[in-house]
Amino acid sequence: MPVFSLQNGTCLATGAFNMAIRDESGKFAPGSSGNPHGAPKGPRTTKATEIRKMIEKEGPALVRVVMKAAKAGDLQSAIALLDRIVPRLRAEAAPVNVDLSGASTEIASRLLAAVSESEMTPETAADLLALVKDAQPPASEPAALPDTKMLDEIYEKAMQNAEAERAKVANRRALLVGDSPCLN
C-alpha cells in the first residue's frame, strides 16, 4: 500500500505505485516527471539520416555509374533503373460478360457456370457475388424476436457487474482520501 507524506509543501508517494512529485503551483519538481533524466543529450541524427544525406550529395554520380553499367550489359543495373522509371506490370482480370440481374441464388448459379466453363476465375466470381450481395436489398423475411428471458438475464448480469465496479471505485476512493493528506 502506498505511503503519502508532506515535505516542504510537496506531496511524496512511495510504495506500490510511482507518483510524480509536484510543487505548490502544480508543476513537476525537478527529476520527478515521467522522464526524470530528460531527453538524451547529443545530436539527433541517425545512421539513416546520414546515409540519406550522402545519397543526396552523391546521387547524380551514382545514377551515372548505374546507367553506364546498364548500357554495358549489366542486367541488375538495368532492372534497378527500370524499376524506378517504369512501374512493374500487374495482372489484370479479363473483362467478363455475365448477367447480374435477378435473385442472388440465380446470379450465383450463373457465376458458378462461368467459373466451371473457365470464363472467369473463382476470385472474380467471388468478388462479383460479394458486390451483388451488398447491392441487393435484404430479404423481406420478418426478423425473429429475441428471447425476452435471455435478455433479462443479460440485463441482470450487466447490472450486477456495474454495481460491483461502483463498489470497487468507492473502495479505491476511500483508501486514497483516507490515507493521503495531500489529496484532501
C-alpha positions as CSV (number, residue, x, y, z in Angstrom):
1,M,0.0,0.0,0.0
2,P,1.4,3.4,-0.9
3,V,2.5,5.8,1.8
4,F,1.9,9.5,1.4
5,S,3.8,12.3,3.3
6,L,4.2,16.0,3.0
7,Q,7.7,17.6,2.9
8,N,8.1,21.3,2.3
9,G,4.6,21.6,0.8
10,T,5.2,18.7,-1.6
11,C,3.2,15.5,-1.7
12,L,5.5,12.5,-1.8
13,A,4.4,9.0,-2.6
14,T,6.3,5.8,-2.1
15,G,5.2,2.2,-2.3
16,A,3.1,0.1,-4.7
17,F,3.0,2.8,-7.5
18,N,5.2,5.6,-8.6
19,M,3.6,9.0,-8.4
20,A,5.2,12.2,-9.9
21,I,6.1,14.9,-7.4
22,R,4.6,18.4,-7.9
23,D,5.2,21.7,-6.1
24,E,2.6,24.1,-4.6
25,S,1.9,25.6,-8.1
26,G,1.3,22.1,-9.6
27,K,4.5,22.0,-11.6
28,F,6.7,18.9,-11.6
29,A,9.5,19.1,-9.2
30,P,12.9,18.6,-10.9
31,G,13.6,15.0,-11.7
32,S,10.1,13.8,-10.9
33,S,8.3,13.8,-14.3
34,G,7.7,10.7,-16.3
35,N,11.1,11.2,-17.8
36,P,13.3,12.1,-14.9
37,H,16.5,12.3,-16.8
38,G,15.1,14.3,-19.7
39,A,15.8,13.9,-23.4
40,P,19.0,12.2,-24.4
41,K,21.9,14.6,-24.9
42,G,23.8,14.9,-28.2
43,P,22.9,15.1,-31.9
44,R,19.6,13.8,-33.0
45,T,20.9,12.3,-36.3
46,T,20.6,8.7,-37.0
47,K,22.5,6.4,-39.4
48,A,19.6,6.5,-41.8
49,T,19.7,10.4,-41.9
50,E,23.5,10.3,-42.5
51,I,23.0,7.8,-45.4
52,R,20.2,9.9,-46.9
53,K,22.5,13.0,-46.9
54,M,25.3,11.0,-48.5
55,I,22.9,9.7,-51.3
56,E,21.6,13.2,-51.8
57,K,25.1,14.5,-52.2
58,E,26.4,11.7,-54.4
59,G,23.1,10.8,-56.1
60,P,23.8,12.2,-59.6
61,A,27.2,10.4,-59.8
62,L,25.6,7.1,-58.6
63,V,22.9,7.3,-61.3
64,R,25.6,7.9,-63.9
65,V,27.6,4.8,-62.8
66,V,24.4,2.6,-62.8
67,M,23.4,3.9,-66.2
68,K,26.9,3.2,-67.6
69,A,26.8,-0.3,-66.2
70,A,23.3,-0.9,-67.6
71,K,24.5,0.3,-71.1
72,A,27.5,-2.1,-70.8
73,G,25.1,-5.0,-70.3
74,D,24.7,-5.3,-66.5
75,L,21.2,-6.7,-66.2
76,Q,20.8,-5.9,-62.5
77,S,21.7,-2.3,-63.1
78,A,19.2,-2.1,-66.0
79,I,16.4,-3.6,-63.8
80,A,17.2,-1.2,-61.0
81,L,16.9,1.8,-63.3
82,L,13.7,0.5,-65.0
83,D,12.1,-0.3,-61.6
84,R,12.5,3.4,-60.7
85,I,11.3,4.7,-64.1
86,V,8.6,2.3,-65.3
87,P,6.1,0.7,-62.9
88,R,6.0,-3.1,-63.0
89,L,3.2,-4.7,-64.9
90,R,0.4,-6.2,-62.8
91,A,-2.0,-8.9,-63.6
92,E,-5.4,-7.6,-64.8
93,A,-8.6,-9.6,-64.9
94,A,-10.1,-10.1,-68.4
95,P,-13.4,-8.5,-69.0
96,V,-16.4,-10.8,-68.3
97,N,-19.9,-10.7,-69.6
98,V,-22.4,-12.2,-67.0
99,D,-26.0,-11.3,-66.4
100,L,-26.2,-10.0,-62.9
101,S,-30.0,-9.5,-62.8
102,G,-32.4,-11.5,-60.7
103,A,-32.1,-13.0,-57.2
104,S,-28.8,-13.8,-55.5
105,T,-29.2,-17.5,-56.0
106,E,-29.7,-17.1,-59.8
107,I,-26.7,-14.8,-60.1
108,A,-24.6,-17.3,-58.0
109,S,-25.6,-20.1,-60.4
110,R,-24.6,-18.1,-63.5
111,L,-21.3,-17.2,-61.8
112,L,-20.6,-20.8,-60.9
113,A,-21.4,-21.8,-64.5
114,A,-18.9,-19.2,-65.8
115,V,-16.2,-20.4,-63.5
116,S,-16.8,-24.1,-64.5
117,E,-16.5,-23.1,-68.2
118,S,-13.3,-21.2,-67.4
119,E,-14.8,-17.9,-68.5
120,M,-13.7,-16.3,-65.2
121,T,-11.6,-17.1,-62.2
122,P,-13.1,-18.2,-58.9
123,E,-11.7,-15.0,-57.3
124,T,-13.5,-12.8,-59.9
125,A,-16.8,-14.7,-59.3
126,A,-16.5,-14.3,-55.5
127,D,-15.8,-10.6,-55.9
128,L,-18.8,-10.1,-58.2
129,L,-21.1,-12.2,-55.9
130,A,-20.0,-10.0,-52.9
131,L,-20.8,-6.8,-54.9
132,V,-24.2,-8.2,-55.8
133,K,-25.0,-9.3,-52.3
134,D,-24.1,-5.8,-50.9
135,A,-26.2,-4.1,-53.7
136,Q,-29.4,-6.1,-53.2
137,P,-31.9,-5.1,-50.5
138,P,-32.2,-7.6,-47.6
139,A,-34.7,-10.3,-47.8
140,S,-38.2,-9.3,-46.6
141,E,-38.4,-12.1,-44.1
142,P,-39.7,-11.0,-40.7
143,A,-36.9,-10.6,-38.1
144,A,-37.0,-13.1,-35.3
145,L,-37.7,-11.5,-32.0
146,P,-35.1,-12.1,-29.3
147,D,-35.9,-14.3,-26.3
148,T,-37.0,-11.9,-23.5
149,K,-35.9,-14.3,-20.8
150,M,-32.3,-14.3,-22.2
151,L,-32.4,-10.5,-22.5
152,D,-33.5,-10.2,-18.8
153,E,-30.6,-12.5,-17.7
154,I,-28.1,-10.4,-19.7
155,Y,-29.5,-7.2,-18.2
156,E,-29.3,-8.6,-14.6
157,K,-25.6,-9.7,-15.1
158,A,-24.8,-6.2,-16.5
159,M,-26.4,-4.5,-13.5
160,Q,-24.5,-6.8,-11.1
161,N,-21.2,-6.1,-12.9
162,A,-21.9,-2.3,-12.8
163,E,-22.7,-2.4,-9.1
164,A,-19.5,-4.4,-8.3
165,E,-17.5,-1.9,-10.3
166,R,-19.1,1.0,-8.4
167,A,-18.1,-0.7,-5.1
168,K,-14.5,-1.1,-6.3
169,V,-14.3,2.6,-7.3
170,A,-15.8,3.6,-3.9
171,N,-13.3,1.5,-2.0
172,R,-10.4,2.9,-4.0
173,R,-11.6,6.5,-3.4
174,A,-12.0,5.8,0.3
175,L,-8.4,4.4,0.5
176,L,-6.9,7.3,-1.3
177,V,-8.9,10.0,0.6
178,G,-8.4,8.3,4.0
179,D,-4.6,7.7,3.6
180,S,-3.5,10.8,1.7
181,P,-3.2,14.2,3.4
182,C,-2.3,15.8,0.1
183,L,-5.5,14.6,-1.7
184,N,-7.9,16.1,0.9
